[in-house]
Structure formats: C-alpha cells, structure tokens
Amino acid sequence: MGTDRLDEVLDAAYACLTRYGARRTTMDDIASAMGVSRSAVYQYVRNKDDAFRRLAGRLHEEALRRARAAAASDAPYDERLHGVLAAKLDLVLQLAGDSPHATELLDGKARLFGEICTAFTTGLRDLLTSLFTEAGTTEGVEPREAADICVAMVIGLESMPGARDLLAPATATLATGLLGAPGAPRASRTPPPTPSNPRGTP
C-alpha cells in the first residue's frame, strides 16, 4: 500500500468531513475530492468508516508524537509540561477551527473513534506521569495524580475563549503547585495518629 496515496485518501476524507460530517460523507464524495474513481479509493480503505478511523488515528498519533518530543526535550520541566499539554490543546483547537464536524474525531464515546481517543488520553497521562516521576512532585501529590490534574485542566481550557493564551499561565500555576525537587520525599498517606486526651479522661 502506498503511504503517500493513503495520505491523499485521508486528506480527502478530512476535506469531506469538514464539509458534510462523517454521517453524510460517502465514498463517492471522497473519490470526487481526490479526483479519482470510487474503486481507486477502495484500494486503500475498506469503506468510509475505515477512512475516518485511520484519519482519527493519524491526527491523534501526530499529536502524541509532538507530546513525546516535548516530554523528552532538554528544556526545564515546566516548559516540557507546557509542550505536552499544548499538543493536546492544539489538536482540539485545530479541528474545532477547521469545522464543527471535525470535532467528531475527538468524540471518545463514538463507535468509530472511542478507542483511539481513549488510547491517546492514556498515552498523554503516561507521558505526564513519567515527567512528574522524573521531576518530583510536591508533598502529598503522586505523579499519576499530578498527571490527572493536568489533563483535567487542559480539557477545561478547550472550550474557553482564548484557550491558547490561557495555557501558559495555567501551566505555570500548575507547575508551581505540583513540581517538586527530583527525589524529594512525598507525604505518607498513613493518617496521623489521634492525639491523646490532654486531660487523661477516656
């Protein structure tokens, strides 16, 4: 299978998606957008659902690749954190800016895209958890919890006006509150002992 030709099919599928939405798009639409016959499109995808699944997978994998690059960079931890979160936010804002229909590719409850969206979020959480494990977290916060807080924050920003401008100060605030010194001990989850009664009564 020619990778370049498959990319052309997925590009055409995206153009149709932004115009018609997944449900209304047909294989004829995709073929027309490419300027080829419908039978030519079937050489690369089984049907339109297959095309849209592959498209969603490509977009999410590209975003996760950007997040991995940010996490693995030599930048300070707060900048690496910002880069990971920006990869997710940019994906959402790019699709929403292209067309309301394009955000169908982000629907974690959809039959076509649910598994892809879940895998992407899991991959993002794993990256953030590794980052916080390496950097250290403040007392009382485990790396996985810090990762979950960051994911929740960026999800909250996705529907806010000026989300891109808000990401930097929001990330800086989280970094200040969550990042600790590497190797710093975290607070024990064992509850403190009950203080004795100063009067000695039962």
Backbone as a ProteinNet text record, in pm:
[ID]
protein_1_A
[PRIMARY]
MGTDRLDEVLDAAYACLTRYGARRTTMDDIASAMGVSRSAVYQYVRNKDDAFRRLAGRLHEEALRRARAAAASDAPYDERLHGVLAAKLDLVLQLAGDSPHATELLDGKARLFGEICTAFTTGLRDLLTSLFTEAGTTEGVEPREAADICVAMVIGLESMPGARDLLAPATATLATGLLGAPGAPRASRTPPPTPSNPRGTP
[TERTIARY]
84.8	0	87.3	64.2	142.6	101.9	199.4	169.5	126.3	193.1	158	15.2	-20.9	-155.9	-260	-229.2	-321	-338.3	-229.8	-241.2	-331.9	-325.4	-414	-559.7	-585.6	-722.4	-768.6	-682.2	-720.7	-737	-654.9	-671.2	-806	-842.4	-971	-1085.6	-1069.5	-1172.3	-1190.4	-1079.8	-1089.7	-1161.4	-1130	-1197.7	-1348.1	-1387.3	-1530	-1592.3	-1518.7	-1568.8	-1598.7	-1507.3	-1528.9	-1648.7	-1681	-1791.2	-1925.1	-1925.1	-2051.6	-2072.9	-1966	-1977	-1959.6	-1928.5	-1899.3	-2020.1	-2137.3	-2255.6	-2294.6	-2285.7	-2331.3	-2225.7	-2101.4	-1996.3	-2010.6	-1988.5	-1993	-1856.2	-1837	-1713.9	-1703.6	-1818.2	-1817.3	-1763.6	-1800.5	-1750.3	-1597.8	-1546.7	-1402.1	-1331.1	-1387.4	-1327.4	-1329.2	-1440.3	-1451.6	-1350.5	-1330.6	-1233.7	-1091.8	-1066.6	-934.6	-920.2	-1035.1	-1030.8	-1002.9	-1049.5	-1030	-1164.1	-1165	-1286.9	-1304.9	-1427.1	-1452.7	-1374.7	-1363.1	-1289.4	-1142.7	-1087.4	-948.2	-932.7	-1033.5	-1028.1	-1032.4	-1110.3	-1122.3	-991.4	-895.2	-764.4	-688.7	-731	-657.3	-737.3	-868.7	-953.8	-1072	-1122.8	-1233.4	-1365.2	-1386.3	-1509.6	-1485.7	-1588.6	-1567.1	-1537.3	-1596.5	-1566.7	-1418.5	-1364	-1222.1	-1138.4	-1180.4	-1107.3	-1107.4	-1223	-1230.5	-1156	-1158.1	-1080.8	-931.2	-886.7	-745.2	-709.2	-800.1	-777.6	-765.5	-857.5	-851.9	-723.1	-685.1	-561.9	-440.3	-437	-323.3	-312.9	-424.6	-423.4	-382.4	-436.6	-402.7	-257.8	-209.1	-70.2	26.2	-7.4	77	83.7	-31.2	-33.6	46.7	33.7	107.3	257.6	293.1	434.5	491.2	413.8	458.3	471.4	377.9	383	506.2	537.2	656.3	783.5	789.2	907.1	924.8	814.1	820.9	866.7	813.7	849	995.2	1050	1187.2	1291.1	1248.1	1341.2	1429.6	1530.2	1621	1575.2	1455.1	1404	1372.8	1355.7	1312.5	1178.6	1153.3	1034.2	904.4	895.8	771.5	748.1	856.4	841.5	804.4	859.8	824.2	677.4	634.2	493.5	402.7	440.1	361.5	355.9	466.9	469.4	379.4	377.2	290.1	143.4	106	-33.8	-73.7	21	-8.2	-39.5	23.6	-2	-149	-204.9	-347.2	-436.8	-406.9	-491.7	-489.5	-372.7	-361.8	-443	-445	-524.7	-671.6	-722.2	-863.9	-896.3	-812.8	-840.6	-825.6	-732.2	-716.9	-844	-893.5	-1012.2	-1135.1	-1151	-1265.7	-1260.2	-1140.7	-1127.2	-1155	-1124.7	-1148.8	-1297.7	-1369.6	-1513	-1570.7	-1695.4	-1759.5	-1766.4	-1779.1	-1784.2	-1654.1	-1542.4	-1412.8	-1396.1	-1467.8	-1455.4	-1518.6	-1590	-1640.2	-1525.2	-1408.9	-1291.4	-1240.5	-1291.9	-1248.6	-1349.7	-1457	-1565.6	-1527	-1489.8	-1448.7	-1559.9	-1685.5	-1798.8	-1846.1	-1788.5	-1832.5	-1779.6	-1859.9	-1821.4	-1692.6	-1678.7	-1562.7	-1434.6	-1446.4	-1326.2	-1297.7	-1389	-1374.9	-1243.6	-1208.3	-1085.3	-961.4	-963	-849.4	-833.9	-945.4	-941	-893.9	-942.5	-902.9	-753.8	-704.6	-562	-476.2	-523.5	-449.3	-440.9	-553.7	-554.6	-468.9	-474.2	-390.7	-242.6	-207.4	-69	-22.5	-110.8	-77.3	-56.9	-145.1	-131.7	-1.4	32.8	156.6	278.7	276.5	386.5	399	285.7	286.8	329.3	283.3	322.2	472.9	530.4	675.5	749.1	694.4	757	757.3	644.4	636.1	718.6	729.4	814.1	960.1	1001.1	1139.1	1164.5	1069.8	1089	1069.2	986.3	945.6	820.9	737.4	613.8	614.8	532	523.3	463.5	484	434.8	284.3	243.5	101.7	41.4	119.2	67.9	153.1	90.3	159.5	170.7	270.9	284.9	160.2	92.9	-28.1	-137.3	-147.5	-247.5	-214.4	-86.3	-45.1	-79.2	-58	-91.1	-240.3	-321.4	-466.5	-512.7	-451.1	-485.3	-455.3	-340.4	-301.9	-396.1	-432.3	-524.5	-659.7	-708	-836	-830.3	-715.7	-701.4	-709.8	-637.4	-635.9	-771.1	-841.3	-976.4	-1068.6	-1052.2	-1132.8	-1105.5	-981.3	-945.9	-1001.2	-1025.6	-1059.7	-1181.6	-1274.5	-1395.6	-1391.6	-1276.8	-1265.7	-1219.9	-1275.2	-1220.9	-1075.4	-993.1	-852.4	-776.5	-813.3	-753.3	-601.4	-553.3	-407.7	-333.5	-391	-327	-332.6	-434.7	-450.1	-362.1	-318.9	-245.1	-114.8	-38.9	90.1	76.1	-8.6	-20.7	-83	-175.3	-235.9	-132.3	-47.2	56.6	159.2	195	291.2	238.3	109.8	48.6	50.3	16	18.6	160.5	255.1	393.7	441.1	404.6	443.6	383.9	260.8	193.6	224.9	266.3	280.4	423.9	513.6	650.6	730	806.5	895.6	1037.6	1127	1265.5	1277.8	1358.8	1376.7	1422.5	1353.1	1389.8	1335.1	1262.3	1206.9	1102.1	1099.2	1000.5	860.2	765.8	626.2	561.4	458	392.9	332	337.6	277.8	126.8	61.5	-84.7	-139.2	-50.3	-97.3	-154.1	-277.9	-337.1	-257.7	-250	-175.1	-240.7	-160	-218.1	-312	-411.2	-505.6	-436.3	-439.5	-370.3	-434.2	-349.3	-402.1	-483.1	-573.7	-657	-572.3	-556.8	-469.6	-518.5	-646.8	-699.8	-693.8	-656.5	-642.6	-772.4	-883.8	-1013.6	-1039.2	-1116.8	-1146.2	-1231.6
-120.3	0	123.8	215.9	337.4	432.2	464.4	553	690.7	742.3	874.5	875.9	769.3	762.5	749.1	672.9	661.7	797.1	871.2	1004.5	1094	1078.9	1156.6	1118.8	990.2	945.3	1007.4	1003.7	1058.3	1209.3	1276.2	1421.3	1452.2	1372.4	1391.4	1361.8	1257.3	1223.6	1338.2	1401.3	1514.1	1632.9	1659.2	1768.7	1744.4	1620.2	1586.7	1594.1	1548.6	1553.3	1695.8	1787.3	1926.1	1988.6	1937.2	1993.9	1927.9	1794.7	1722	1653.3	1626.7	1544	1397.5	1315.5	1173.8	1100.6	1126.7	1050.9	1078.4	1201.8	1238.2	1214.4	1200	1176.4	1038	1027.7	899.3	871.6	748.1	713.1	790	816.6	897.8	1037.9	1093.3	1225.9	1224	1121.1	1111.2	1095.2	1010.1	990	1118.6	1191	1316.8	1419.3	1425	1518.5	1485.7	1358.1	1315.8	1328.3	1331.3	1332.3	1195.6	1089.6	952.6	879.7	755.7	675.4	617.7	578.9	519.7	390.1	311.9	185.7	210.5	323.4	355.7	380.8	442.6	469	338.2	241	112.3	33.8	74.7	8.8	41.6	148.1	194.2	187.9	197.1	184.7	94.4	27.2	-67.6	3.6	114.3	191	326.3	409.1	543.4	537.2	438.6	425.4	395.7	309.1	277.1	401.2	480.4	603.7	699.4	715.3	809.3	757.5	625.9	571.6	594.6	568.6	591.2	739.2	824.1	968.2	1009.5	963.6	995.9	942.6	821.4	764	845.6	892	971.7	1102.6	1172.2	1300.4	1285.5	1183.8	1163.1	1118.6	1036.2	991.2	1107.4	1195.7	1313.3	1400.3	1418.8	1498.9	1430.8	1299.2	1227.1	1230.1	1228.6	1238.3	1374.3	1479.9	1612.1	1616.1	1552	1547.8	1470.5	1358.8	1280.6	1362.4	1435.7	1517.9	1625	1685.2	1788	1726.9	1610.5	1545.8	1503.9	1467.4	1416.7	1526.1	1650.2	1759	1789.5	1873.1	1914.3	2042.9	2087.2	2211.8	2191.7	2300.8	2289	2216	2157.9	2074.6	2149.8	2276.4	2349.9	2371.8	2391.6	2407.5	2276.3	2167.7	2036	2004.7	2039.3	2020	2099.3	2223.8	2307.6	2245.5	2192.4	2132.4	2011.4	1928.8	1810	1851.6	1945.4	1989.3	2065.6	2140.7	2215.4	2119.7	2002.7	1906.3	1864.3	1845	1807.7	1925.9	2040.9	2157.6	2197.5	2194.5	2233.3	2141.3	2011.7	1917.7	1956.7	1982.6	2017.3	2148.7	2249.1	2380.7	2380	2300.6	2290	2233.1	2123.5	2061.1	2149.8	2209.1	2296.6	2418	2466.4	2581.6	2548.9	2424	2384	2367.1	2306.7	2282.8	2217.4	2251.8	2179.8	2029.6	1991.7	1849.1	1778.8	1849.5	1786.4	1739.1	1801.9	1761.3	1624.4	1571	1433.9	1336.8	1368.8	1282.7	1278.5	1367.8	1374.9	1312.8	1257	1204.3	1068.5	1069.2	945.2	844.6	886.7	795.1	739.4	788.3	745.2	606	530.6	393.3	391.8	486.4	485.5	530.3	626.3	693.1	672.8	608.9	596.7	534.3	422.9	353.3	437.3	508.3	592.8	707.8	771.4	882.9	836	720.1	666.3	634.9	573.7	540.8	666.7	771.4	897.8	957.6	962.6	1019.8	937.7	805.1	718.6	744.6	757.4	786.6	919.8	1019.4	1151.3	1143.2	1071.2	1056.3	984.5	882.7	809.1	899.9	982.7	1077.5	1174.1	1227.4	1323	1256.4	1134.6	1062.4	1040.4	1001.5	981.9	1113.4	1221	1352	1393	1374.7	1411.2	1316.1	1190.2	1096.4	1139.1	1181.4	1227.9	1358.7	1451.1	1584.8	1586.8	1495.5	1500.9	1585.4	1547.5	1621.9	1676.6	1774.7	1835.1	1734.7	1757.7	1665.5	1645.2	1519.6	1487.6	1461.3	1474.1	1452.8	1346.8	1240.1	1136.3	1176.9	1126.1	1161.3	1135.7	1023.8	994.1	1095.3	1137.4	1238.5	1372.9	1407.8	1532	1528.2	1411.3	1395.8	1413.7	1354.8	1366.3	1511.4	1583.8	1724.7	1804.5	1776.7	1849.4	1818.7	1693.2	1655.8	1722.8	1723.2	1787.6	1936.6	1999.2	2142.7	2172.8	2096.1	2126.9	2095.9	1995.2	1966.8	2084.8	2140.6	2256.2	2377.4	2393.3	2507.3	2496	2373.3	2351.2	2430.4	2456.4	2529.7	2676.7	2722.3	2860.4	2952.7	3073.4	3171.8	3203.5	3217.8	3249.4	3138.6	3012.8	2898.8	2893.9	2923.1	2916.9	3017.8	3136.5	3238.7	3201.3	3125.3	3087.8	2969.5	2891.3	2769.1	2798.1	2898.2	2925.7	2963.5	3061.4	3093.2	2979.6	2904.8	2792.3	2684.6	2656.5	2556	2601.2	2729.5	2782	2769.1	2795.3	2782.9	2638.1	2546.6	2405.4	2360.2	2403.2	2363.1	2409.2	2531.4	2583.8	2499.2	2456.7	2381.8	2233.3	2176.4	2030.9	1981.5	2060.6	2013.4	2027.8	1924.5	1930.3	1906.5	1896.9	1866.1	1718	1679.7	1537.6	1460.5	1349	1264.4	1311.6	1423.2	1472.5	1376.5	1348.9	1255.1	1312.9	1226.2	1267.6	1230	1301.8	1279.4	1141	1079.8	948.2	960.1	853.2	852.6	794.3	752.8	698.5	811.2	797.4	907.1	933	1056.8	1088.5	1024.4	990.7	928.9	1024.6	969.3	1050.5	1103.6	1234.5	1288.4	1237.8	1218.7	1171.9	1282.4	1242.2	1339.2	1407.6	1539.4	1608.5	1598.7	1569.2	1562.5	1421.2	1324.8	1188.6	1115.5	1171.5	1106.3	1015.9	907.4	817.3	884
0	0	0	-89.5	-93.9	16.6	101.8	214.6	166.2	65.5	13.1	-40.4	-111.3	-167.7	-57.2	46	159.1	225.6	240.8	299.5	215.7	84.4	-2.8	21.9	41.9	71.8	203.3	305.2	435.3	430.8	352.7	334.9	269.7	169.8	102.9	199.2	279.8	378.6	477.9	516.1	610.2	546	419.6	349.4	344.6	319.2	315.2	453.5	553.1	690.2	732.6	704.2	745.6	674.8	557.3	479.9	513.2	523.8	535.7	670.1	743.9	862.4	826.4	925.6	899.4	843.6	897.7	856.5	712	669.1	534.7	426.5	466.4	367.5	306.2	176.4	106.4	44	1.4	-68.9	-200.6	-262.4	-385.1	-356.7	-240.3	-203.5	-190.6	-123.7	-103.3	-237.2	-323.5	-456.3	-536.9	-528.8	-602.7	-552.9	-421.9	-364.9	-409.9	-435.9	-483.4	-634.4	-704.1	-849.2	-908.2	-836.5	-884.4	-877.7	-924.4	-918.6	-778.4	-746.9	-615.7	-599	-705	-696.3	-661.4	-704.3	-671.1	-521.2	-459.9	-316.3	-238.6	-288.3	-219.8	-218.9	-295.9	-291.3	-162.5	-93.3	22.9	152.7	145.9	264.7	232.1	334.7	312.5	287	358.1	346.9	413	418.9	475.3	624.8	695.8	837.9	859.1	776.2	783.5	756.3	658.8	626.8	745.1	808.2	920.1	1043.2	1067.2	1178.1	1156.2	1033.4	1002.9	1015.5	973.1	983.7	1130.3	1213.4	1356	1417.6	1378.9	1431.1	1391.3	1266.9	1220.7	1298.4	1316.3	1385.4	1531.9	1597.8	1738.8	1754.5	1663.9	1672.2	1647.7	1555	1531.8	1657.8	1723.7	1846.2	1957.1	1968.7	2071.8	2043.1	1915.8	1879.5	1922.9	1903.9	1949.2	2101.6	2169.8	2316	2363.1	2297.4	2334.7	2315	2204.2	2177	2284.2	2326.3	2430.9	2563	2596.4	2723.2	2726.2	2611.4	2604.4	2581.6	2569.5	2539	2660.6	2638.1	2746.1	2815.3	2783.1	2841.4	2990	3065.2	3205.2	3214	3329.5	3344.4	3316.2	3358	3334.8	3184.8	3108.8	2963.9	2897.3	2946.6	2892	2920.9	3041.2	3077.4	2983.9	2958.1	2867.8	2729	2680.1	2547	2535.5	2638.9	2637.4	2632.6	2716.9	2722.1	2596.1	2539.9	2417.4	2302.3	2300.5	2193.6	2192.6	2310.2	2317.8	2284.1	2342.2	2318.3	2171.3	2109.4	1968.6	1878.5	1910.7	1831.2	1834.4	1953.2	1968.9	1899.2	1919.3	1861.8	1710.4	1659.8	1514.8	1451.3	1506.9	1449.2	1465.1	1582.2	1605	1513.9	1485.3	1397.1	1252.1	1213	1074.9	1046.2	1139.3	1120.2	1245	1280.2	1390.8	1364.2	1237.4	1204.6	1238.4	1227.7	1250.4	1393.6	1487	1626.4	1651.8	1554	1567.3	1589.3	1537.3	1551.5	1694.8	1781.3	1921.1	2015.9	1961.1	2044.4	2102.1	2229.1	2294	2312.3	2295.6	2310.4	2177	2068.4	1935.5	1904.7	1834.1	1797.2	1716.6	1625.5	1536.9	1605.8	1697.2	1745.9	1894.4	1966.3	2111.5	2154.7	2092.8	2131.1	2102.1	1990.6	1953.6	2053.9	2088.7	2183.5	2321.3	2364.5	2494.5	2496.6	2389.1	2381.9	2384.1	2317.8	2315.7	2456.3	2525.7	2660.5	2754.6	2741.1	2823.6	2796.4	2668.2	2634	2690	2686.1	2740.1	2891.4	2960.3	3105.5	3140.8	3063.6	3090.1	3073.2	2969	2948.9	3066.8	3109	3219.2	3349.6	3370.9	3492	3494.8	3381.3	3373.7	3398.1	3343.6	3361	3508.1	3574.5	3716	3802.9	3764	3837.7	3830.1	3712.8	3692.9	3765.6	3756.8	3813.9	3964.8	4013.4	4152.7	4168.4	4262.4	4287.9	4429.4	4450.5	4582.8	4681.1	4807.6	4910.6	4900	4914.3	4914.8	4778.9	4672.4	4536.8	4467	4423.9	4349.4	4202.5	4129.1	3987.7	3903.9	3927.4	3849.9	3880.4	4004	4039.4	3974.1	3972.8	3907.8	3758.9	3697.9	3556	3532.7	3618.6	3603.9	3620.4	3711.4	3731.3	3605.1	3544.1	3422.3	3306.1	3290.5	3183	3204.6	3330.1	3359.7	3329	3358.6	3332	3183.4	3102.1	2959.2	2895.4	2944.6	2895.4	2927.4	3046.1	3082.8	2995.1	2952.3	2868.1	2726.2	2680.8	2540.3	2494.1	2583	2544.7	2586	2636	2682.9	2571.1	2563.1	2468.5	2504.2	2402.9	2427.9	2496	2465.7	2534.6	2517.5	2397.6	2375.4	2463.9	2479.3	2562.4	2709.7	2748.3	2888.5	2926.8	2827.1	2858.8	2932.9	2887.7	2950.3	3098.3	3134.5	3277.2	3358.1	3296.3	3367.6	3395.3	3296.5	3315	3417.8	3414.2	3511.2	3653.4	3669.7	3802.3	3849.1	3760.3	3796.4	3828.5	3747.5	3770.2	3907.5	3944.2	4075.2	4187.6	4168.4	4273.8	4276.6	4161.9	4153.7	4148.5	4088.8	4071.8	4201.1	4233.4	4347.8	4302.6	4394	4359.9	4329.3	4227.9	4196.6	4319.4	4345.7	4457.7	4590.5	4591.2	4717.3	4768.5	4897.9	4951.3	4942	4916.8	4914.4	5046	5081.8	5210.3	5216.9	5332.8	5351.9	5352.2	5300.8	5301.9	5431.9	5525.1	5652.1	5735.2	5786.8	5864.9	5991.7	6035.8	6158.4	6279.2	6379.5	6499.8	6571.7	6635	6712	6835.5	6856.9	6976.1	7104.8	7205.8	7334.6	7400.2	7485.5	7556.8	7663.4	7652.6	7747.7	7890.6	7909.8	8045.9	8099.9	8014.5	8060.4	8083.3	8034.8	8052.4	7936.2	7948.4	7835.3	7732
[MASK]
++++++++++++++++++++++++++++++++++++++++++++++++++++++++++++++++++++++++++++++++++++++++++++++++++++++++++++++++++++++++++++++++++++++++++++++++++++++++++++++++++++++++++++++++++++++++++++++++++++++++++

